[in-house]
Amino acid sequence: MHDLRPRTAPLRLVILLALGFTAGTACAQEQTLGTVVITGSRVEVSPFDVPYSVEGVPLQENAAQGLRVNVSEVLAGVPGVVVQNRQNYAQDLQISVRGFGARAAFGVRGVKLVADGIPATNPDGQGQAATFNLDTAERIEVLRGPFATVYGNHAGGVIQLFSRDGKGAPRIRAGVAGGDHGTLKVDIGAEGEKDGVGYVLDASHFETDGERDYSAATRDQAFAKLTLAPDEDSKLTLLASGLRQPDTEDPLGLTWDTWKRDATAVEAVALQYKTRKSIEHMQGGAVYERRFGEDKLQVQAYAGQRSVIQYQSIPKVAQSAITQAGGVIDFDRSFHGLGARWIAQRTLETGKLTVTGGLDYDQAEDDRQGYQNFIGNTLGVKGALRRDEIDTVTSLDPYAQLSWQQGDWDWSVGVRHSNVKFDVDDHFIVGANGDDSGSVSYSRTTPAIGVLWRATPLLNLYASFGTGFETPTLGELSYAPSGGFNFDLKASRSRQFELGLKTYAGETGRINAALFQITTDDEIVVAGSSGGRTSYTNAGRTLRQGLELAAETGLTRTLSARGALTVMRAVYDEAFDTVPAGNRIPGVPAVSAYGELAWKPVDGLSTAVEVVHRSKVQVNDNNTDHPAPSYTLMNLRLGAEQQSGPWTFNELLRLDNLFDRKYIGSVIVGDRNGRYYEPGPGRGIYGGIRATYRF
């Protein structure tokens, strides 16, 4: 066990939430296909009536689909999105949207994460999906394509979570779920409305021994949301959340030979250095909305603290030089931000005009140290100091959007000017290790335009175009091939084009289809690895071309089906270094698909068959090592509900990977040790029960 220093503990928030359970709860509003709204335009509109690709995923309050631990459980049916569960809670999920983010070795990059209007992505573009609380979520929206760029740096796609508002009569709930590999989740919550104040409170504990050897994890989460109406024209939302994940075991990736021999194995180096990570995260925020006639003002503010200690497997011999930053990462991050926007809507004789203007400011400051991961011959402990610095990332982005609806035509225009600055204040200046202090700034204006034509009342056709850019993350800037910070690394620049249709079929069916093309200059790629550190450089041009399809329909009164398909060609369009033109971009499957057949024979009982397919995935830029093979999985689920007076009981049973297929769930792109492969879980059975009491 390592010495995680005492910090602001999310456990305090858990205690406060538990004390608040005496207040009671209320039910969430049910959502149907016809009433889901989206805010990719920052104004609530139907997803059917916007000229870009967006999917709304409603989440049932009774948790009828899964354990609600990872967003990989709920986003499988969204086209263009690949969510790979690494089965490694030390490194979070791997999420990519149209190929953006597939290169992330940890966390989420290239995709902007937002929860209740507050960013879950740092200004440098690195985010953490683990902070999403699925137990209180009402819906998740996924915005893809050109208009995602209006959200600024790293917005190859935007994933937004919206939690429920506390409404209606009070209720309390408690649930327990568990299954294979020592998996257990306990959740308690309360929500409702009293004296004009809505509240949603939740606390949960999750633990698992892990599918693989040396992959155990424990996670405690807490969430609180208060909704007030100071007067009839305004609304104030207060938010607080916390996450604590101590001593999470990191099994690292496997080599091809090890995976072939034993998919549950761990490489010896992980055990030698006791690779692990501890995380504590707490944040709070406020969102204020006020109407002025037809106009609306929205203001948000947030602040928080994140502390991480990570023990890596960098060999002792590689840390002999004083310029090597050690094998233990230790940082305390304080972050905060402000946002404001004015939304004006006017109904004119010739149409309806909506204009939005706003400004976002975000800053994160890391007090970062690095230590050797050994003392003498004892490995996996905190040793001598080898890095000490303050890293600050600041972004300031004004933006504007305009929507014009006239007859059968809708026009949308958006523009954002992003300014991102990195400052490094180096305090570890010892001998040959010189002063690495410095700064670098990136700025770019990213416009987007789209048009939608209502061909018939049930068919909309649209086209959109936009430009975007993606700065390096702080981790990618941290190491230059020649040592020190890589201040010469450029931001990548993209141009995106999309054509699509949206149509309703019959009373219960819908089809969304989109063709897209994305060209990117100065794509950020791995330059090399030395002494256990990876450095990055800019490649030439890349090309992504693809087709996305989403469909759902009611086959009979009790039988329904839905599915999603993504076919994508993602390649290096120009040669660079030793990589020839035409090579596939690693981490991006050519085909991903999801299908579900659900049957609800009577009220209170539902069952479904899920099928997931991924084609093979390359693991490095040269496409020389073994790609992760394609796979197809089948899952079964069964849900039931009973009501007795004020009580409601829900039961869930899942059987994942029915045929016990051996497969690679995700890859670590460009790992120079050849440990690319992160195995997916074999057959697993999980079940749970939840009880809700209405006052």
C-alpha positions in Angstrom: 0.0 0.0 0.0 1.4 3.4 -0.9 1.2 6.7 0.9 -1.7 8.6 -0.7 -1.6 11.9 1.2 -4.7 13.0 3.1 -6.8 15.1 0.8 -10.4 16.4 0.5 -12.3 13.1 0.9 -15.4 12.4 -1.2 -16.4 10.2 1.8 -17.6 13.4 3.5 -20.0 14.0 0.7 -21.3 10.4 1.0 -22.1 11.1 4.7 -23.9 14.3 3.9 -25.9 12.5 1.3 -26.8 9.7 3.7 -28.1 12.3 6.2 -30.2 13.8 3.5 -32.1 10.6 2.8 -34.7 11.4 5.3 -36.0 14.0 3.0 -37.4 11.5 0.4 -37.5 11.2 -3.4 -39.6 11.4 -6.6 -39.8 9.6 -9.8 -38.0 10.7 -13.0 -39.9 11.7 -16.1 -40.2 8.9 -18.6 -38.8 9.7 -22.1 -40.1 8.4 -25.4 -38.6 8.7 -28.8 -40.8 11.6 -29.7 -40.1 13.7 -26.6 -36.3 13.4 -26.2 -34.7 16.8 -26.7 -31.0 17.5 -27.5 -28.9 20.5 -26.7 -26.1 20.2 -29.2 -27.4 23.5 -30.5 -27.4 24.8 -26.8 -31.2 25.2 -27.3 -33.7 22.4 -26.7 -34.9 21.0 -30.0 -35.9 17.7 -31.4 -33.0 15.5 -32.7 -35.1 15.0 -35.8 -34.9 18.7 -36.7 -31.1 19.5 -36.6 -28.6 19.3 -39.5 -26.1 17.0 -37.7 -25.8 13.6 -36.2 -26.9 13.3 -32.6 -28.3 10.4 -30.6 -30.2 10.7 -27.3 -29.9 7.6 -25.0 -32.7 7.7 -22.3 -31.8 5.8 -19.1 -34.4 4.2 -17.0 -34.4 5.0 -13.4 -34.9 1.3 -12.4 -31.4 0.4 -13.9 -33.0 -2.3 -16.1 -30.1 -2.6 -18.5 -27.0 -3.3 -16.3 -24.9 -2.4 -13.3 -24.5 1.2 -14.2 -20.8 1.3 -13.5 -19.4 2.3 -17.0 -20.8 4.2 -19.9 -19.8 1.2 -22.1 -23.0 -0.4 -20.8 -25.3 2.2 -22.4 -23.5 3.6 -25.5 -23.1 0.4 -27.5 -26.1 1.2 -29.6 -24.8 4.7 -30.8 -23.3 4.6 -34.3 -19.9 6.2 -34.7 -19.0 5.6 -31.1 -16.7 2.8 -29.9 -16.4 2.4 -26.2 -13.8 -0.2 -25.2 -13.9 -1.4 -21.6 -10.2 -2.1 -20.8 -11.2 -4.3 -17.8 -8.6 -2.0 -16.1 -10.1 0.6 -13.8 -6.7 2.2 -13.3 -6.9 3.5 -16.9 -10.6 4.3 -17.4 -12.5 3.5 -20.6 -11.3 4.0 -24.1 -13.8 6.1 -26.0 -13.6 7.1 -29.7 -16.0 9.0 -31.9 -15.4 8.6 -35.6 -11.9 7.6 -34.8 -11.1 10.6 -32.6 -9.7 9.4 -29.2 -8.7 5.8 -30.3 -5.1 6.6 -29.5 -5.7 7.4 -25.8 -3.5 5.2 -23.6 -5.5 6.2 -20.6 -8.6 8.3 -19.9 -10.5 9.9 -22.8 -9.0 12.3 -25.3 -10.4 13.7 -28.6 -13.9 13.5 -27.2 -15.4 16.2 -25.0 -17.2 15.0 -21.9 -19.8 17.2 -20.2 -22.0 16.5 -17.2 -25.0 18.8 -16.5 -23.4 21.6 -18.5 -20.1 21.3 -16.6 -17.0 20.0 -18.4 -15.6 16.6 -17.4 -12.7 17.2 -19.8 -9.7 19.4 -18.9 -8.8 22.4 -21.0 -6.0 20.3 -22.6 -8.5 17.7 -23.8 -8.0 14.9 -21.3 -11.2 13.6 -19.7 -12.4 11.0 -17.3 -15.6 9.1 -18.0 -15.5 7.5 -14.5 -16.8 10.8 -13.0 -20.2 10.2 -14.8 -22.8 9.1 -12.3 -25.1 6.7 -14.2 -27.4 6.0 -11.2 -28.8 9.5 -11.4 -28.6 10.0 -15.2 -31.8 10.8 -17.1 -30.2 10.6 -20.6 -26.9 10.8 -22.4 -26.5 12.7 -25.7 -23.8 12.0 -28.3 -23.1 14.7 -30.8 -20.9 13.7 -33.8 -19.7 15.5 -36.9 -18.9 19.1 -37.9 -21.0 20.8 -35.2 -19.1 19.0 -32.4 -16.2 21.4 -33.3 -18.3 24.3 -32.0 -17.5 22.9 -28.5 -13.9 23.7 -29.0 -10.6 22.0 -28.5 -10.7 18.2 -28.8 -14.4 18.1 -29.8 -14.1 15.3 -32.3 -17.4 14.3 -30.6 -19.3 15.5 -27.6 -20.8 13.2 -24.9 -23.2 14.9 -22.5 -24.8 13.4 -19.4 -27.9 15.0 -18.0 -29.0 14.0 -14.5 -32.6 13.9 -13.4 -34.2 16.9 -11.7 -35.9 16.2 -8.4 -39.6 16.3 -9.1 -42.8 14.9 -7.6 -43.5 13.0 -4.4 -40.6 11.9 -2.3 -39.1 8.4 -2.7 -36.1 6.5 -1.3 -34.4 3.6 -3.0 -31.7 1.0 -2.3 -30.2 -1.7 -4.5 -27.5 -4.4 -4.5 -26.0 -6.2 -7.5 -23.2 -8.6 -8.0 -21.8 -11.4 -10.0 -18.6 -13.1 -11.2 -15.1 -12.2 -10.2 -16.2 -10.8 -6.8 -18.2 -8.0 -8.4 -20.5 -6.1 -6.0 -22.3 -2.8 -6.2 -24.4 -1.2 -3.5 -26.4 1.9 -4.2 -28.7 4.1 -2.1 -30.5 7.2 -3.2 -33.3 9.7 -2.6 -35.0 12.2 -4.7 -38.1 14.4 -4.8 -39.4 17.9 -4.4 -40.3 19.7 -1.2 -41.3 23.4 -0.7 -40.2 24.2 -4.2 -36.8 22.6 -3.9 -36.0 19.6 -6.0 -33.2 17.2 -4.9 -31.5 14.1 -6.2 -29.0 12.4 -3.8 -27.0 9.2 -4.5 -24.2 7.3 -3.0 -22.7 4.0 -4.2 -19.9 1.5 -3.5 -18.5 -0.8 -6.2 -15.8 -3.4 -6.0 -14.4 -6.2 -8.1 -11.6 -8.7 -8.1 -11.3 -8.2 -11.9 -11.5 -10.5 -14.8 -7.7 -10.7 -15.1 -5.1 -11.4 -12.4 -4.1 -8.3 -10.5 -7.0 -6.1 -11.6 -9.0 -5.5 -8.5 -10.7 -2.2 -8.0 -12.9 -0.3 -5.4 -14.8 2.8 -6.3 -17.0 5.0 -4.1 -19.2 7.7 -5.7 -21.5 10.3 -4.4 -23.8 12.9 -6.1 -26.0 15.7 -5.0 -28.3 18.0 -7.0 -30.5 20.7 -5.8 -32.9 22.6 -8.1 -34.5 25.9 -7.0 -36.7 28.5 -8.6 -35.9 31.9 -7.0 -38.8 33.3 -9.0 -41.1 32.3 -11.9 -38.5 33.4 -14.5 -35.3 31.8 -13.1 -33.9 28.4 -12.1 -30.8 27.7 -10.0 -29.2 24.2 -10.0 -26.5 23.3 -7.4 -24.3 20.2 -8.1 -21.7 18.3 -6.1 -20.0 15.0 -6.8 -17.2 12.9 -5.5 -15.2 9.8 -6.5 -12.7 7.8 -4.5 -10.8 4.9 -6.1 -7.9 3.8 -3.8 -5.1 1.4 -4.8 -6.6 0.3 -8.1 -4.5 -2.6 -9.5 -3.1 -2.0 -13.0 -2.5 -5.3 -14.9 -1.1 -3.4 -17.9 -1.4 -4.8 -21.4 -0.3 -8.2 -22.6 2.0 -9.3 -25.4 0.5 -11.4 -28.2 2.1 -14.6 -26.9 0.9 -14.1 -23.4 -2.6 -13.4 -24.5 -2.7 -16.5 -26.7 -1.5 -18.5 -23.7 -3.7 -17.1 -21.0 -6.1 -14.2 -21.4 -6.4 -13.6 -17.7 -2.7 -13.3 -17.1 -0.6 -10.4 -16.1 2.9 -9.6 -17.3 5.6 -10.1 -14.6 6.7 -6.5 -14.7 3.3 -5.3 -13.3 3.7 -7.6 -10.3 7.4 -6.6 -9.8 6.6 -2.9 -9.6 3.1 -3.3 -8.1 1.6 -1.0 -10.8 -1.4 0.7 -9.3 -3.3 4.0 -9.2 -5.2 5.9 -6.5 -7.7 8.7 -7.4 -9.7 11.2 -5.4 -11.9 13.6 -7.2 -14.4 16.1 -5.9 -16.1 19.0 -7.6 -19.1 21.4 -7.2 -20.9 23.7 -9.5 -23.9 26.0 -10.1 -26.0 26.7 -13.1 -28.3 29.7 -13.2 -30.9 30.4 -15.9 -33.1 33.4 -16.3 -35.7 34.3 -18.9 -36.1 37.9 -20.2 -39.2 37.6 -22.3 -38.2 35.5 -25.3 -34.5 35.6 -24.3 -32.6 33.5 -21.8 -29.4 34.0 -19.9 -27.4 31.0 -18.7 -24.4 31.2 -16.3 -22.4 28.4 -14.9 -19.5 28.1 -12.5 -17.6 25.1 -11.2 -14.5 24.2 -9.2 -12.9 21.1 -7.9 -9.8 19.1 -6.8 -8.4 15.9 -8.3 -5.5 13.9 -6.7 -3.7 11.0 -8.4 -0.8 8.8 -7.4 0.2 6.2 -10.0 3.0 3.6 -9.7 4.3 2.7 -13.2 6.5 -0.2 -14.4 9.4 1.9 -15.7 12.5 -0.3 -15.1 14.9 0.8 -12.4 17.9 0.9 -14.8 16.0 3.4 -17.1 15.9 5.9 -14.2 19.7 6.3 -13.7 19.9 9.6 -15.5 18.9 12.7 -13.5 16.8 13.9 -16.5 14.5 10.8 -16.2 11.3 11.8 -14.4 10.9 8.6 -12.3 8.3 5.8 -12.2 5.8 7.4 -9.8 3.4 10.1 -10.9 2.0 12.2 -8.1 -0.2 15.3 -8.6 -2.8 17.5 -7.0 -5.0 19.3 -9.6 -7.2 22.3 -8.8 -9.6 23.3 -11.5 -12.3 25.8 -12.1 -14.3 27.5 -14.8 -17.0 29.9 -15.8 -19.4 30.0 -18.7 -22.1 32.4 -19.8 -24.4 32.6 -22.8 -27.3 34.7 -24.1 -29.9 33.0 -26.2 -32.3 35.2 -28.1 -35.3 33.7 -30.0 -37.5 35.7 -32.4 -40.5 34.6 -34.4 -40.7 36.6 -37.5 -43.2 36.7 -40.4 -40.8 34.7 -42.6 -39.5 32.3 -40.0 -37.9 31.7 -36.6 -34.5 33.0 -35.6 -32.4 31.8 -32.7 -29.0 33.5 -31.9 -26.7 32.3 -29.1 -23.5 34.1 -28.0 -21.3 32.9 -25.2 -17.9 32.7 -23.5 -16.2 29.7 -21.8 -13.2 30.0 -19.4 -11.5 26.9 -17.9 -8.3 26.5 -16.0 -6.5 23.5 -14.4 -3.4 23.7 -12.3 -1.3 20.6 -11.5 1.1 20.6 -8.6 3.1 17.6 -10.0 5.9 15.5 -8.7 7.7 12.5 -10.0 9.6 9.9 -7.9 11.6 6.9 -8.5 9.6 3.7 -8.1 12.2 2.0 -5.9 14.3 2.4 -2.8 17.5 0.3 -3.1 16.3 -3.1 -4.3 12.8 -2.7 -3.1 10.5 -2.1 -6.1 7.0 -0.5 -6.3 7.6 2.1 -3.6 8.0 5.9 -3.6 11.7 6.7 -3.9 13.8 9.8 -4.6 12.2 13.0 -6.1 12.9 13.3 -9.8 10.3 15.9 -10.9 8.7 18.9 -9.3 6.7 21.5 -11.3 3.5 23.5 -11.6 1.6 22.9 -14.9 -1.2 25.2 -15.8 -3.6 24.9 -18.7 -6.0 27.8 -19.5 -8.6 28.1 -22.2 -10.7 31.1 -23.1 -13.2 30.6 -25.9 -15.9 33.0 -27.2 -18.5 31.4 -29.6 -21.7 32.2 -31.4 -24.4 30.1 -33.0 -27.4 31.0 -35.2 -30.3 29.0 -36.3 -32.9 30.1 -39.0 -36.1 28.2 -39.6 -38.1 29.1 -42.7 -40.7 26.8 -44.2 -39.1 23.5 -45.1 -35.6 24.7 -44.6 -33.4 25.1 -41.5 -30.0 26.8 -41.5 -27.5 26.5 -38.7 -24.2 28.4 -38.4 -21.7 28.2 -35.5 -18.2 29.6 -34.9 -15.8 29.4 -31.9 -12.4 30.9 -31.3 -10.4 28.7 -29.0 -7.3 29.9 -27.1 -5.4 27.3 -25.1 -2.2 28.1 -23.2 0.2 25.7 -21.4 2.5 27.1 -18.7 5.2 25.0 -17.1 7.1 26.3 -13.9 9.9 23.8 -13.3 11.2 23.6 -9.7 13.5 20.5 -10.2 16.7 22.0 -11.6 19.5 19.7 -10.5 22.8 19.1 -12.3 22.3 18.0 -15.9 18.5 18.4 -15.4 18.1 22.0 -16.6 15.2 24.4 -16.3 12.3 23.0 -18.4 10.0 26.0 -17.7 8.2 27.5 -20.6 4.9 28.1 -22.3 3.1 27.4 -25.5 -0.2 28.7 -26.9 -2.6 27.4 -29.5 -5.5 29.3 -31.0 -7.8 28.7 -33.9 -11.2 29.8 -35.2 -13.5 26.8 -36.0 -16.7 27.5 -38.0 -19.5 25.1 -38.9 -22.5 25.4 -41.1 -25.4 23.1 -41.8 -28.7 23.0 -43.7 -31.7 20.7 -43.2 -34.6 20.2 -45.7 -37.9 18.8 -44.7 -38.6 16.7 -47.7 -41.8 15.3 -46.2 -43.3 15.4 -42.7 -41.5 12.1 -42.0 -38.2 12.6 -43.9 -35.5 15.2 -43.3 -32.3 15.5 -45.4 -29.3 17.5 -44.2 -25.7 18.5 -45.0 -23.1 20.1 -42.7 -19.4 21.2 -42.8 -17.0 22.3 -40.2 -13.4 22.7 -39.2 -11.8 21.7 -35.8 -8.6 21.5 -34.0 -7.0 19.3 -31.3 -4.2 20.5 -29.1 -1.7 18.0 -27.6 -2.7 17.0 -24.0 -0.4 17.9 -21.2 0.8 14.2 -21.1 1.7 14.4 -24.8 3.7 17.6 -24.3 5.5 16.3 -21.2 8.4 14.5 -23.0 10.3 15.6 -26.1 12.5 13.1 -28.0 15.5 15.2 -26.9 14.3 15.6 -23.3 12.3 18.3 -21.5 8.9 19.5 -22.7 7.9 19.1 -26.3 6.9 22.7 -26.9 7.3 22.2 -30.7 4.4 19.8 -31.0 1.6 21.2 -33.1 -2.1 21.0 -32.8 -3.9 18.9 -35.4 -6.5 20.5 -37.7 -9.5 18.8 -39.2 -12.1 19.5 -41.9 -15.4 17.5 -41.6 -18.2 17.0 -44.0 -21.4 15.1 -43.5 -24.6 14.2 -45.5 -27.5 12.5 -43.8 -31.1 11.6 -43.5 -33.6 11.1 -40.7 -36.9 9.5 -41.2 -39.7 7.9 -39.2 -41.1 4.6 -40.4 -44.6 3.6 -39.3 -45.8 4.4 -35.8 -42.7 3.2 -33.9 -39.8 3.1 -36.3 -37.0 5.5 -37.1 -33.9 5.4 -39.3 -30.9 7.8 -39.1 -28.1 7.5 -41.7 -25.0 9.6 -42.3 -22.1 9.7 -44.7 -19.0 11.5 -43.5 -15.5 12.5 -44.5 -12.8 13.9 -42.2 -9.3 15.1 -43.3 -6.8 16.0 -40.6 -3.4 17.7 -40.9 -0.7 17.3 -38.3 -2.3 14.3 -36.7 -0.5 13.6 -33.3 1.2 10.2 -33.3 3.8 8.4 -31.2 7.4 9.5 -32.1 9.3 7.0 -29.9 9.8 5.5 -26.5 12.9 5.7 -24.4 13.5 5.0 -20.7 9.9 4.1 -20.2 8.6 7.5 -21.6 6.6 8.0 -24.8 7.1 11.1 -26.9 4.9 12.4 -29.7 5.2 14.1 -33.1 3.0 15.3 -35.9 2.2 13.0 -38.9 1.0 14.2 -42.3 -2.6 14.1 -43.4 -5.1 11.4 -42.3 -8.4 10.5 -43.9 -11.6 9.1 -42.2 -14.5 8.2 -44.4 -17.5 6.3 -43.2 -21.2 5.4 -43.0 -23.3 5.4 -39.9 -26.7 3.8 -39.5 -29.1 3.7 -36.6 -32.6 2.1 -36.7 -35.3 1.0 -34.3 -38.8 -0.3 -34.7 -41.6 -2.1 -33.0 -42.1 -5.5 -34.8 -45.2 -6.4 -32.9 -47.0 -5.2 -29.8 -44.5 -7.0 -27.5 -41.4 -7.3 -29.8 -39.0 -4.5 -30.7 -35.6 -4.3 -32.4 -32.9 -1.7 -32.7 -29.5 -1.6 -34.2 -26.5 0.5 -35.1 -23.8 0.1 -37.7 -20.6 2.0 -38.4 -18.4 1.3 -41.4 -15.2 3.5 -41.5 -12.0 3.7 -43.5 -9.4 5.5 -41.3 -6.0 5.7 -43.0 -2.8 7.8 -43.2 -3.3 9.7 -46.4 0.3 10.8 -46.5 3.5 8.9 -45.6 5.6 9.9 -42.7 8.7 8.5 -41.1 8.6 4.8 -41.9 4.8 4.7 -42.2 3.5 4.4 -45.8 0.4 6.1 -47.1 -2.6 3.9 -46.9 -1.8 2.3 -43.5 -4.8 2.1 -41.2 -5.0 4.3 -38.2 -4.5 2.0 -35.2 -7.2 1.6 -32.6 -10.1 2.2 -35.1 -12.2 -0.8 -36.3 -13.4 -0.8 -39.9 -16.8 -2.2 -38.8 -18.6 -1.9 -35.5 -22.2 -3.0 -35.1 -24.8 -3.5 -32.4 -28.2 -5.3 -32.5 -30.9 -5.8 -29.9 -34.1 -7.8 -30.0 -36.3 -7.1 -27.0 -39.5 -8.9 -25.9 -41.9 -7.6 -23.3 -44.7 -10.3 -23.1 -46.5 -8.6 -20.1 -46.2 -5.5 -18.0 -43.4 -5.8 -15.5 -41.3 -8.4 -17.5 -38.8 -7.8 -20.3 -36.0 -9.7 -21.9 -33.5 -9.0 -24.7 -30.8 -10.5 -26.8 -27.8 -8.2 -27.6 -25.2 -8.8 -30.3 -22.0 -6.8 -30.5 -19.4 -7.0 -33.4 -16.0 -5.4 -33.9 -13.7 -6.0 -36.8 -10.0 -6.4 -36.3 -8.0 -3.4 -35.1 -4.4 -2.4 -35.9 -2.1 -1.8 -32.9 0.6 0.4 -34.4 1.1 2.9 -37.1 3.2 0.6 -39.2 0.5 -2.1 -39.1 3.2 -4.7 -38.6 2.3 -6.4 -35.3 -0.6 -8.7 -34.8 -3.9 -6.8 -35.1 -6.5 -7.5 -32.4 -8.8 -10.0 -34.1 -12.5 -9.4 -34.9 -15.1 -10.7 -32.6 -18.8 -11.1 -32.2 -20.5 -11.4 -28.7 -24.0 -12.3 -27.6 -25.5 -11.1 -24.3 -28.8 -11.9 -22.6 -30.7 -9.8 -20.1 -33.9 -10.2 -18.1 -35.7 -7.5 -16.1 -38.7 -7.7 -13.9 -40.8 -5.2 -11.8 -43.5 -5.6 -9.2 -45.5 -3.0 -7.3 -47.1 -3.5 -3.9 -48.6 -0.4 -2.3 -45.9 2.2 -1.9 -43.2 -0.3 -2.8 -41.6 -1.0 -6.2 -39.2 -3.9 -6.7 -36.9 -4.4 -9.7 -34.8 -7.4 -10.6 -32.1 -7.7 -13.2 -30.2 -10.7 -14.6 -27.5 -10.5 -17.2 -25.5 -13.2 -19.0 -22.6 -11.5 -21.0 -20.5 -13.2 -23.6 -22.9 -16.1 -23.8 -20.6 -18.4 -25.8 -17.5 -17.5 -23.8 -15.6 -16.0 -26.7 -11.9 -15.2 -26.2 -11.3 -11.7 -27.5 -9.3 -8.5 -27.1 -11.5 -5.8 -25.8 -9.2 -2.8 -26.4 -5.6 -2.1 -27.5 -2.9 0.2 -26.2 -1.8 1.9 -29.4 1.9 2.1 -30.1 3.1 0.4 -26.9 6.8 0.0 -27.6 7.1 -3.0 -25.3 4.6 -4.9 -27.4 2.1 -5.0 -24.6 -0.7 -3.8 -26.8 -3.5 -6.2 -25.9 -6.2 -5.8 -23.2 -8.4 -8.9 -23.0 -12.1 -8.7 -22.9 -14.0 -10.7 -20.2 -15.2 -14.3 -20.7 -18.7 -15.5 -19.9 -20.1 -13.6 -16.9 -23.3 -13.6 -15.0 -24.6 -10.7 -13.0 -27.8 -10.0 -11.1 -29.3 -7.4 -8.8 -32.4 -6.2 -7.0 -33.6 -2.7 -6.2 -36.4 -1.6 -3.9 -38.1 1.8 -4.0 -40.5 3.3 -1.4 -42.8 6.2 -2.3 -44.0 8.4 0.6 
